[in-house]
Structures are given as structure tokens and as C-alpha cells.
């Protein structure tokens, strides 16, 4: 089964967004230029990936790692990109680490709130949507429904007896007048 470049083409919206950020605002690109850049990017990524895969295999790795990619850039004689890419990669890793630590701190604060208040908001939500809670609320709803039906039946009975009494009275009055 043969694959073509079109099978792995980058999303056009992503390519357009990258081009807008990379080029001055006054630069206009023809549709064909965007397509050419998209296809060239796809070819470059495939070539770089294949080279990094070869490097990983030669080191008996099953997974391509960032150092494999940096080594592939050197093998492809694009070593000028390596320092900038390593800086950007390090900055990205630090950003991810900061996000992770903030998330842990948020969890730790949530645990403290839980100890102070008894239950965190998530646990209250989980508890309120537990099957037992749902059954209890359904039982309450059923009881309320039965009570309303009973009240309605009593009201209907009262109305019926009032109507019957009124009818009896009107019959009594009619008999008296005759």
C-alpha cells in the first residue's frame, strides 16, 4: 500500500496561523504559496522523522526522543537550528513543569479546604450524584407526587360532595316550591 504526501498533509488552518505569526502583517500569500509551504513542511517533517527513527533504532530505542531529533538535524546538516530549538524545547519543558506544579498546589489547597470544611466541592458533587442519593431524591419525588395526588383526590371529592349537596339543595328547594 503506497502512501502519498497528501495522506500526511498538515492542517491548512494550522499552517496559515503559523505563517501569519511568522511573517510581517503586511505580507500577503497566494493560495498556491500556502499549499507549497504546507507540502514542503510535510516533506520536511517526514524526512526528519525518518532520520530520527533511524537514529533511535541504531541506539536500540523503540521510541524517538528529543535528543534523537536534535541528532537527526545535525545528520541532515541543519545543525544551525539545534541551539534555538533546544532553547525553545527547554522553555517548553519548564512551562509544562510549572503548570504541573501549579496543578499539584491547587490539589494540595483543595485537600486543605476539604479538611477544613469536611468535603470539597467535587466530593459533594460526587456524593450528590451517587446512586443512593439519586434513589433517595426519586423516593422523595414519588412521595411528593403521591401526596399531591391524594390532595387532588381529596379536593375532587370535596368538590363532588359540594356539588352533590348543592344539587340536593336545589332539588329540595324545587320540591318545596311545588
C-alpha positions in Angstrom: 0.0 0.0 0.0 1.5 3.2 -1.1 1.1 6.5 0.8 1.3 9.9 -0.8 2.3 13.2 0.7 -1.4 14.2 0.8 -2.1 11.4 3.4 0.1 13.2 5.9 -0.5 16.8 5.0 -0.6 19.3 7.8 -3.9 21.0 8.6 -4.3 24.2 6.4 -5.6 26.3 9.3 -2.5 25.5 11.4 -0.2 26.3 8.5 -2.0 29.6 7.9 -1.8 30.5 11.6 1.9 29.8 11.7 2.5 31.8 8.6 0.6 34.8 10.0 2.7 34.8 13.1 6.0 34.2 11.2 5.6 36.9 8.5 5.0 40.6 8.8 1.4 41.7 8.9 1.6 43.5 5.5 2.7 40.3 3.8 0.1 38.6 1.6 0.3 35.0 0.5 -1.3 33.4 -2.5 -3.3 30.2 -2.0 -0.7 28.3 -4.0 2.1 29.6 -1.8 0.3 28.4 1.3 -0.1 25.0 -0.3 3.5 24.8 -1.3 4.6 25.7 2.2 2.2 23.1 3.6 3.6 20.3 1.3 7.2 21.3 1.9 6.6 21.3 5.7 5.1 17.8 5.5 8.0 16.5 3.4 10.5 18.1 5.9 8.7 16.5 8.9 8.6 13.1 7.2 12.3 13.3 6.3 13.3 14.5 9.8 11.1 11.8 11.4 12.5 9.0 9.3 16.1 10.2 10.1 15.3 10.4 13.8 13.7 7.0 13.7 16.9 5.5 12.1 19.0 7.2 14.9 16.7 5.7 17.6 16.9 2.3 16.0 20.7 2.4 15.8 20.7 3.1 19.5 18.3 0.2 20.1 15.4 2.5 21.1 11.9 1.8 20.2 10.8 5.4 20.9 12.1 8.6 19.2 13.2 11.1 21.8 14.1 14.8 21.6 17.9 14.1 21.5 17.2 11.8 18.5 15.5 14.6 16.7 18.4 17.0 17.5 20.9 14.5 16.3 18.8 14.0 13.1 19.0 17.7 12.5 22.8 17.5 12.7 22.9 14.5 10.4 20.8 16.4 7.9 23.3 19.3 8.1 20.8 21.6 9.8 22.8 22.0 13.0 22.3 25.8 12.9 18.7 25.1 14.1 19.7 22.9 17.0 20.7 25.6 19.6 17.5 27.7 19.0 15.3 24.5 19.1 17.0 23.3 22.3 16.3 26.6 23.9 12.7 26.5 22.8 12.3 22.9 23.9 13.8 23.7 27.4 11.5 26.6 27.8 8.5 24.4 26.8 9.5 21.8 29.3 9.9 24.4 32.1 6.4 25.8 31.2 4.9 22.3 31.4 6.7 21.7 34.7 5.3 24.9 36.1 1.8 24.0 35.0 2.2 20.6 36.7 3.4 22.1 40.0 0.6 24.7 40.0 -1.9 21.9 39.5 -0.4 20.0 42.4 -0.5 23.1 44.6 -4.2 23.6 43.6 -4.9 20.0 44.6 -3.0 20.5 47.9 -5.1 23.6 48.6 -8.2 21.6 47.7 -7.2 18.9 50.2 -6.7 21.6 52.9 -10.1 23.0 52.1 -11.5 19.5 52.4 -10.0 19.0 55.8 -11.3 22.4 57.0 -14.8 22.1 55.5 -15.4 18.4 55.6 -15.9 17.9 51.9 -14.6 19.5 48.8 -16.9 20.7 46.1 -16.0 17.8 43.9 -16.8 15.3 46.6 -20.1 17.0 47.4 -21.0 16.8 43.7 -19.9 13.2 43.5 -21.9 12.4 46.7 -25.0 14.2 45.5 -24.9 12.3 42.2 -24.3 8.9 43.9 -26.8 6.2 43.2 -28.1 6.2 46.8 -28.6 10.0 46.7 -30.5 9.6 43.4 -32.7 6.9 44.7 -33.4 9.0 47.8 -34.4 12.0 45.8 -36.5 9.8 43.5 -38.3 8.4 46.6 -38.9 11.9 47.8 -40.3 12.9 44.4 -42.5 9.9 44.4 -43.8 10.6 47.9 -44.5 14.3 46.9 -46.3 13.1 43.8 -48.4 10.7 45.9 -49.2 13.5 48.4 -50.2 15.8 45.6 -52.4 13.2 44.0 -54.0 12.5 47.4 -54.6 16.2 47.9 -56.1 16.5 44.4 -58.3 13.5 45.0 -59.5 15.0 48.3 -60.2 18.3 46.6 -62.1 16.5 43.8 -64.1 14.5 46.4 -64.8 17.8 48.3 -65.9 19.4 45.1 -68.0 16.4 44.2 -69.7 16.4 47.6 -70.3 20.1 47.4 -71.8 19.8 44.0 -74.0 16.9 45.2 -75.0 18.9 48.3 -75.9 21.9 46.1 -77.8 19.7 43.8 -79.7 18.2 46.7 -80.4 21.7 48.0 -81.7 22.8 44.6 -83.9 19.6 44.5 -85.2 20.4 48.0 -86.0 23.9 47.0 -87.7 22.8 43.8 -89.8 20.2 45.8 -90.7 22.9 48.4 -91.9 25.2 45.7 -94.0 22.6 44.1 
